[in-house]
């Protein structure tokens, strides 16, 4: 007899992640599936950034993101749930930074999570979040953690130095150095 390791998706949603339609899944809606390998999870994240963000293939968001996937890193007022939230974020970035690009530097995976270090770069030639275009180029180091569920991205967290980005764009001046 052959045994396969599987996980049961719980019908109970974690705090802060209300299920689609406002209800928990019934037992019959739950399904068994083998967890993806670390390499498969890394390939999924790489495909997501290369295709959706870098190539602007927004239709692929439906294939790569769960319907109730949540992006914990969006600014206030920016949609953060599901493929439509991802399409909104990529469109917003493309409007402000038409040449934006995520260069993946490192990818690490363990269990259902993938950590990524990347360089986000572009030129500010369009309006974004109320900031008029400055024409300035920028480079920003970013760290991302993504959780995979059922072969799709279910959660995203990010650490970015948005203050330094605003300084590069000329929206904020660096603090004056005080003599000691």
N, C-alpha and C positions, 0 to 999 in steps of 0.2 A: 504494500500500500504506500502510495506517495503522499507526503504531507506538504502543504504549502502554507507559509506564514501569511496571515491575512489580518486586516484590521476592520473593525466594524465602525462605521461612522455613527456617532452618537446622535440620537434625536434631540438632545439637549444642546442648545447653542451656548457658547461661552459668553460671559458677561460682555456687553458692549457690541455683540455681533448678533443682532436680531436676524432670524432667518427670513428668506424671501417670502413674501406673502404674510408676514407677521405671525407665523405659527411654526412650531417644531415639526420635524418630519415624523411620520408614523413609522412603526416597525417595518411595514411592507415597503416603505420608501427608502429605508436604509439599504445599503448594499455592501457586499464583501469585495475587497480588492487587495491584491498584493501591493505592498509599498514599493515605490519606485526606488531604484538604486541611486546612490550619491551621484554617479556619473550622469544618469538620466535627468536628475534634478538640475545639475549644472548645465546640461545641454538645453533644458527648458528655459532657464534664466538667460543663457546666452542668446537663444533664439528670440526671446521676448525683447531684449534690449537691441539686438541687431536688426530685427525685422520691424517691430512696432515703433520703437523710438528712433533708430537711425535711418531706416528706410521709409518710415511713415506709413507702413502697411497697417492701417487702423482696423481693417476688417479682420485681421488675425487676432485681435484682442478677444473676440468671442471664442476662439479655439484655445487660447492660452490662459484665460482668466476665468475663475468660477463666477457664476451669476451674482453671488453675494460676497465676492472677494472684496476686502477692504484695504484701502491705502491709508495708513496712519500718518503719512507724511505730507498731505496736501495742506495748503494754506486755508485759513478759515473762509468759508463760503464757496470753496471749490469742491465740486462733486468728488466723492471718494469711494463709491461703491460700484463694483462690477466692471464689465468691459466698457460700459458707457462712461464711467468715471475716468478710465484710462484714456479713452479717445478724447475726452475733454482736456485732460492734462497735456497730452501730446499736441493737440491742436493749439492750446494756449502757449506752450513752449515754442511751437513752430511759428506762431504769429509774432512773438517777441524776438525770437532767435531763429530765423529761417534756416540757418546752417548748423543748428545745434547737433552735437554728436556725443555719445557716451563711449569712451574708449575703456574697455574692460582691462584692468591691470591684474587683478587676482580674483579667483573664484574658489570658495571652500564650501564643502557640503557635509552635513552630518544629519542623519535621520531625515526629517521632513523639511529641514531648513538649509538655505543656501546664503552664504555671506559673499558680498562682492565689494571690491574696491575699484573705483573707476575715476576717470577724469572726464568731467562734463565741460564742454567748450562750445563757443559760438560767438556770434556778433549780434549786438543789440540794435537791430534795424527796424523793429516794430514795437508797438506798445504792448506792455505786459503788466497785469495787475495795477493798472493806472499809471505806470511809469512810461513817459514818452521815450521814443528811441533816442539813444545817445550816440550810436554809430561805433561804440567801443567793443573791442574783442575781450573775451574773458576765458579763464580756465579755473575750474573749481574741482577740488578733490572731494569725492563723496564716498560714503559707506552705505551699503544697503543690505538688509536681511529680508529674504522672501521665504514664505512658508508654502509648501506644495501640498495639495490635497487632491487625490484622484487624478493625478497627471496634469493639474492646472494650478496656477498661482492663486492662493487663497488670502494671503496677507502680505503686506509690505511695510517696512519701517526704513527710515533713512536718517543719516546724520550728515548735514551739510553746513558749511560756513556761509550762510546767506548774508551775514554782515559784510564779510570780505568781498562777496560777489557784488553787493551794492556799492562798495567802495571802488571796485574795478570798473563798474559801469558809470561812476561819477555821481551817483545818486546820494552818496554820503561821503563826507570827507574823513580821512583817517584822523584819529585823535592827535592833537598837538603834543609833541614830546616836551615834557617839563624838565628844565635843567635841575640836576640834583644838587 
